[in-house]
Amino acid sequence: MTPFPQPLTGIVAPLLVDNVDTDTIIPSREMRTTGRTGLADGLFAPWRYADADSRTENPDFVLNQPPYRHARILAGGANFGAGSSREHAVWALAEWGIRAIIAESFAPIFRANCMRNGILPVELESTAIAALAGAEVTVDLAGQQVRHGDATHAFAIDPEAKLMLAGGLDAIDLTLTQKSDIADWTAADRKARPWVYLGITA
């Protein structure tokens, strides 16, 4: 996983719609791979294309508009990522280049999937999001702030998720940061309960 940029500055693509679900983010018919790549082309397919089969673009959709074609920050409404728990939705967003989503709230599973795949979910009030949409902002993970002009908006994040995003760590990588402690505990436990380790040489 690529570490989150420290900080991330860019234009905010406005998709101020409530209850954007994972089937809209990546419809099942667009999930043609079991891996994490090859999904960006189907991102937001129901809205992004006037005809999904021919890939004829819908010019009214925000990510098809010149200022936002390469946006790395997306602004959404309430309950972003609702619906099924498919991780492909986050993979598609990440492959497109989205690194942060600023929304009023997130579906819990989608939020967790974001943080495990390098996308920072930022929860702010709707009035703040409206002011940021379409503007160039700086998302500061270390300081837990979104800055625009003279305005600063603080956001909360779980310390473990913050560590994962900052270091580009997946769940296994995060566990291995405690490798020395794990080795020490195992060595002590091997002495205290040697019968547990019969036949184990490592």
Secondary structure by P-SEA (a helix, b strand, c coil): ccccccccccccccccccccccccccccccccccccccccccccccccccccccccccccccccccccccccbbbbccccccccccaaaaaaaaaacccbbbcccccaaaaaaaaaccbbbbbbcaaaaaaaccbbbbbbccccccccccbbbbbcccaaaaaaaaacccaaaaaacaaaaaaaaaaaaaaacccccccccc
